[in-house]
Amino acid sequence: MARSTSKDAQALFHSLRSAYSATPTNLKIIDLYVVFAIFTALFQVAYIAIVGSFPFNSFLSALLSCVGTAVLAVCLRIQVNKENKEFKDLAPERAFADFVLCNLVLHLVIMNFLG
């Protein structure tokens, strides 16, 4: 049974790898940005667990910044993807401008929360 499970897992990873190799480069860059934001948030949570949470507002602000940026980047990826039929009339430049504006508003709110 373990042998068939590992064979299925290898087939799944092979199909995911072949499907992701067909992904355009700009979407891969956005994916890397999302992964970086998530790993930064996880690193902050690990740091708070080890060191302590003295400036708790700073921790919350940094965590919300990472999570909010990741969410906005996923929205950008959805809008820029050519295979998505809902946003076919939206120009990639407009989607990126929306992303930048939303990030600006997000970080202004986060800087205000810092106190």
Sequence and secondary structure as in RCSB ss.txt:
>XXXX:A:sequence
MARSTSKDAQALFHSLRSAYSATPTNLKIIDLYVVFAIFTALFQVAYIAIVGSFPFNSFLSALLSCVGTAVLAVC
LRIQVNKENKEFKDLAPERAFADFVLCNLVLHLVIMNFLG
>XXXX:A:secstr
 HHHHHHHHHHHHHHHHHHHHTS HHHHHHHHHHHHHHHHHHHHHHHHHHH  SSHHHHHHHHHHHHHHHHHHHH
HHHHH TT STTTTS HHHHHHHHHHHHHHHHHHHHHHH 
